[in-house]
Amino acid sequence: MGGGYTSIVKKLLFGVETLLNEDFFKKREYYENIAEKIIFTGMIDEFYNYCFGELEYRSLKFEEEVLNIDNFQGVAVMNFTDIETPYTRIIEHKHFEFGNQNKTIITREYPKEWKKGDEPYYPINNKKNNNIYEKYKKLSEKDTNVIFGGRLGTYKYYDMDKIIEEALKVVENEKNKE
């Protein structure tokens, strides 16, 4: 087996019309009328026009480097949690699947304070934000034609394996409603 998560997602979406690189909010009315259900993985607070206030997110800055060595760290992802290291992780791409090249590419991930317009990567789960999110969640339960998913739609941090597991549960729950 190979292909990682890409292979899994391709199989899940086989035969399903899928639109990518679209701005839901630029054509919201159109999208809300073309299907019985919408799977929304964007920011739940934006979906509801920030009616309960803005949730806070953390963003990231990426720095990529090609190194003239065949192996930098020996694993795909190395996390750094000490205060002295300015980045939170280094990704060495060749270790995901392909790799025995004589050069390697690494990406350093730096935390970045999020502001509106930046790419939101992670929720900031503190008491204030979790209370705001609970209001959005209650509101979302009334929207039976929208399924909120992912880190931004559920305002929860997920590792990749857990989000795939969660997505499969959501699909199973939807099938049971039929």
N, C-alpha and C positions, 0 to 999 in steps of 0.2 A: 504494500500500500504506500502511497505517496501523495503529495499534493497538499498536505497540511489542511488548514482550515479552509483554504480556497476550494479544495476538492469537495469538502462537506457542503459548503454554501452553494456551490454549483449544482450539486445533486438536489439540495433542498429547493432550489429555485427552478429546476428543470421544468420547462413547459409553462412557467409563470411569466407574464409580461412584467418586466422590471425596468424602471426608469432610473438612470443614474445621473449624478451631477445636475440635479434639478433643485431649484429653490422653491420649496413648498409654498412659502409665503407670497411669492410673486404671482402664483397661479392657484392660490388656495381654493377658491370657489370651484375651479375646474377639477382639481384633484379630489375634492370632497364629493364630487358628483359622478366620478367615473367608476367607482367601485362601492360595494356594500360595506367593506371594511378597509380601514387605513392602518397600516403599521407605521407608527410615528416614533422615530428614534432620536429626534432632535430634543431641544430643551423644552421641557414641559411648561415652564413659566412663559416662554415665548409663545408657545401654542395658545395659551390663554391670555395673551397680550399683557402679561405681567400684572394681572388684576389683583394679586395678593402680594405683589412686590417681586423684586428680582432675587433669584437665587444666586449664590456665589459659586464660582467654578475656579479651577486651577487650569492654567494653560501650560504649554511647553514650548521650548525653543530647541531646535535640533542643530547639531554641528556634525557634519559628515567628514570623514577623512579616509583616503585610500592609503594603505600602508604597504610598503615593499617587503612584507614578510608574509609567510604562509599562514600564520596563526598568531592572533593577538592575545586572546584570553581563554581559548579552549572550549568555550560554551557560547550559546547564542545570546544569552542575556545575563548580565551581572549587575545586581542592584547595589547601590552604595547608600548607606543610611547614616554615615558619620557626618558630623557638622563641618569638618574640614574640606570635604570633597564638594565642589560646587555643582556637580551633576548628580542626578538620581540613578541613572543607569547607563550602561554602555551595551549597545547591541552590536554583535558581530554577525553579520547577515549570512555568511557562508555556512554557519552551523545549523541553520534552520533546515536545509535540505540538500542544497546542491554541492557542496563544497570541497574541492581539493585544488583550487586555484593557487598559484604561487604568490598572489597578492591577496590582501583582505580589505574589506570595507567595514568601517565601524561608524556608528552614530552615537554621539553623546546626547543624552536628554537632560536639559536644564529646566528646572521649574521656573515658571513665569507667572507673575500676577496677571489674572484675567481681567480684561475690560471689554465692554460691549463691542462687538465687531471682531474680536479675537476668536480663534478656534477654542472652544471649551473642551477639555479632555476629561477632567475629573470633577465630581461634586466635592464640595467642602461640607462634610457632614458634621456640623456642630448643632447645638440646641436651636439657635436662631433659624438656621437654614432648614433643619429637619421639621420644625414647626410650620414654616412656610410651605414646605413640600407636602406635608400632610393635608393642608387645605387644597392644594392642587390635586392631590391623589383623590380626595373625596369628590371633587368636581369631575375628575376624569371617570369615576365610576358611573356617572350619569351618561357619559358618552359611549353608548354601546357600539357605535360604528368605528371607534378608534381603539387600537391596541397600542399602548405605550410600552416601549421596550428600550433596552440598552441602558448604558450609564446615564445618559441625559434624560431619557424618557421616564426612568424610574428613580432618578437621583440617587444612584447607589453605585459604589465601585464594584466592578466585576473583573476577575481575571478571565482570560479568553476561554478557558475550558468551562468556567462557570456560566458565562454568557451563552455559550452554545447549549449547555444543559438547560438553562432557563428558557431559551428560545424553543427548544423542543417541548418543554412543558407547556408553554403558551399554545403551541400548535395543537398539542394533545387536548388541552382544555377547550380550545375552539372546536375541535372535531367532536368532542363530547356534547357540546351545546346544540349541534345539528340534529 
